Amino acid sequence: MPKKDGLEVVHDVTAFDSNTKIILVTTGDDQKITNQCLSSGATSYISKPLDFNSVLKVLSNISGNDN
């Protein structure tokens, strides 16, 4: 993303609506940043290259967490 990184976006989105479900799509190169995003409100993440079954699993887990 040219103007913001993922962590900034997570902060902005959760400040706007803390109930929003955020799924990171990451190269998996920097686990520290991924963990910071998860700690800041991201719901889950998917590593690139995307695998259809991984996407379905994450979406299923998130929809199952709606209470």
KELUMLO-698495 format. One record per residue: residue in one letter; x, z, y of N, C-alpha, C in turn. Coordinates in Angstrom, 1 decimal, m for minus. Layout:
BEGIN
residuo;nu;nw;nv;cau;caw;cav;cu;cw;cv
A;X;Z;Y;X;Z;Y;X;Z;Y $
...
REM end
This chain:
BEGIN
residuo;nu;nw;nv;cau;caw;cav;cu;cw;cv
M;0.8;0.0;m1.2;0.0;0.0;0.0;0.9;0.0;1.2 $
P;0.6;m0.9;2.1;1.6;m1.1;3.2;1.6;0.1;4.3 $
K;0.5;0.8;4.5;0.5;1.7;5.6;0.4;3.2;5.1 $
K;0.0;3.5;3.9;m0.1;4.8;3.4;0.4;4.8;1.9 $
D;0.8;6.0;1.5;1.1;6.1;0.1;m0.1;6.7;m0.6 $
G;0.0;6.8;m1.9;m1.1;7.4;m2.7;m1.5;8.8;m2.4 $
L;m0.5;9.6;m2.1;m0.7;11.0;m1.8;m1.5;11.1;m0.4 $
E;m1.1;10.3;0.5;m1.8;10.3;1.8;m3.3;9.9;1.6 $
V;m3.5;8.9;0.8;m4.9;8.4;0.5;m5.7;9.5;m0.2 $
V;m5.1;10.2;m1.1;m5.8;11.3;m1.8;m6.2;12.4;m0.8 $
H;m5.3;12.7;0.1;m5.6;13.7;1.1;m6.8;13.3;2.0 $
D;m6.7;12.0;2.5;m7.7;11.5;3.3;m9.1;11.4;2.6 $
V;m9.1;10.9;1.4;m10.4;10.8;0.7;m11.0;12.2;0.4 $
T;m10.2;13.1;m0.1;m10.7;14.4;m0.4;m11.1;15.2;0.9 $
A;m10.5;14.9;2.0;m10.9;15.5;3.3;m12.3;15.0;3.7 $
F;m12.5;13.7;3.4;m13.8;13.1;3.7;m14.9;13.5;2.8 $
D;m14.6;13.6;1.5;m15.6;14.0;0.5;m14.8;14.6;m0.7 $
S;m14.9;15.9;m0.8;m14.1;16.5;m1.9;m14.7;16.3;m3.3 $
N;m15.9;15.7;m3.4;m16.5;15.4;m4.7;m16.2;14.0;m5.2 $
T;m15.5;13.3;m4.4;m15.1;11.9;m4.9;m14.1;12.0;m6.0 $
K;m14.4;11.1;m7.0;m13.5;11.0;m8.2;m12.4;9.9;m7.9 $
I;m11.2;10.3;m7.9;m10.1;9.5;m7.6;m9.2;9.2;m8.9 $
I;m9.1;8.0;m9.2;m8.2;7.6;m10.3;m7.0;6.8;m9.8 $
L;m5.8;7.4;m10.0;m4.6;6.7;m9.6;m4.3;5.6;m10.6 $
V;m3.8;4.5;m10.1;m3.2;3.5;m10.9;m1.7;3.5;m10.5 $
T;m0.8;3.8;m11.4;0.6;4.0;m11.1;1.5;3.3;m12.1 $
T;2.7;3.1;m11.6;3.7;2.5;m12.5;4.3;3.6;m13.4 $
G;4.0;4.8;m13.1;4.5;5.9;m13.9;6.0;6.2;m13.6 $
D;6.5;5.6;m12.6;8.0;5.8;m12.3;8.3;7.2;m11.7 $
D;7.3;7.7;m11.0;7.5;9.0;m10.3;6.5;10.0;m10.7 $
Q;6.8;10.8;m11.7;5.8;11.8;m12.2;5.6;12.9;m11.2 $
K;6.6;13.1;m10.4;6.4;14.2;m9.3;5.3;13.8;m8.4 $
I;5.3;12.6;m7.9;4.2;12.1;m7.0;2.9;12.1;m7.7 $
T;2.8;11.7;m8.9;1.6;11.7;m9.7;1.1;13.1;m9.8 $
N;1.9;14.0;m10.1;1.5;15.5;m10.2;1.0;16.0;m8.8 $
Q;1.7;15.6;m7.8;1.2;16.0;m6.4;m0.1;15.5;m6.1 $
C;m0.4;14.2;m6.5;m1.7;13.6;m6.2;m2.8;14.4;m7.1 $
L;m2.5;14.7;m8.3;m3.4;15.4;m9.1;m3.7;16.8;m8.6 $
S;m2.7;17.4;m8.1;m2.8;18.8;m7.5;m3.6;18.7;m6.2 $
S;m3.5;17.6;m5.5;m4.2;17.4;m4.2;m5.6;16.9;m4.3 $
G;m6.1;16.7;m5.6;m7.5;16.3;m5.7;m7.8;15.0;m6.5 $
A;m6.8;14.3;m6.9;m7.0;13.1;m7.7;m7.5;13.6;m9.1 $
T;m8.5;12.9;m9.6;m9.1;13.3;m10.9;m8.3;13.0;m12.1 $
S;m7.7;11.8;m12.1;m6.9;11.3;m13.3;m6.0;10.2;m12.8 $
Y;m5.3;9.7;m13.8;m4.4;8.5;m13.5;m4.3;7.6;m14.7 $
I;m4.0;6.3;m14.4;m3.8;5.3;m15.5;m2.5;4.7;m15.1 $
S;m1.6;4.6;m16.1;m0.3;3.9;m15.9;m0.4;2.4;m16.2 $
K;0.4;1.7;m15.4;0.5;0.3;m15.6;1.6;0.0;m16.6 $
P;1.5;m1.0;m17.4;0.4;m2.0;m17.3;m0.9;m1.4;m17.9 $
L;m2.0;m1.9;m17.3;m3.3;m1.3;m17.7;m3.6;m1.8;m19.1 $
D;m4.2;m0.8;m19.8;m4.6;m1.0;m21.1;m6.1;m0.7;m21.1 $
F;m6.9;m1.7;m21.6;m8.4;m1.6;m21.6;m8.9;m0.2;m22.2 $
N;m8.3;0.2;m23.3;m8.8;1.4;m23.9;m8.4;2.6;m23.1 $
S;m7.3;2.6;m22.4;m6.9;3.7;m21.5;m7.9;3.8;m20.3 $
V;m8.3;2.7;m19.8;m9.2;2.7;m18.7;m10.5;3.2;m19.1 $
L;m11.0;2.8;m20.3;m12.3;3.3;m20.8;m12.2;4.8;m21.1 $
K;m11.1;5.3;m21.6;m11.0;6.7;m21.9;m11.0;7.5;m20.6 $
V;m10.3;7.1;m19.6;m10.3;7.8;m18.3;m11.7;7.8;m17.7 $
L;m12.4;6.7;m17.7;m13.7;6.6;m17.1;m14.7;7.4;m17.9 $
S;m14.6;7.4;m19.2;m15.4;8.3;m20.1;m15.2;9.7;m19.8 $
N;m14.0;10.1;m19.7;m13.6;11.5;m19.4;m14.2;12.0;m18.0 $
I;m14.1;11.1;m17.1;m14.6;11.5;m15.7;m16.1;11.5;m15.7 $
S;m16.7;10.6;m16.3;m18.2;10.6;m16.3;m18.7;11.8;m17.1 $
G;m17.9;12.3;m18.1;m18.3;13.4;m18.9;m18.1;14.7;m18.1 $
N;m17.3;14.7;m17.0;m17.0;15.9;m16.2;m18.0;16.1;m15.1 $
D;m18.9;15.2;m14.9;m19.9;15.4;m13.9;m20.9;16.5;m14.3 $
N;m20.9;17.6;m13.6;m21.8;18.7;m13.9;m22.7;18.9;m12.7 $
REM end
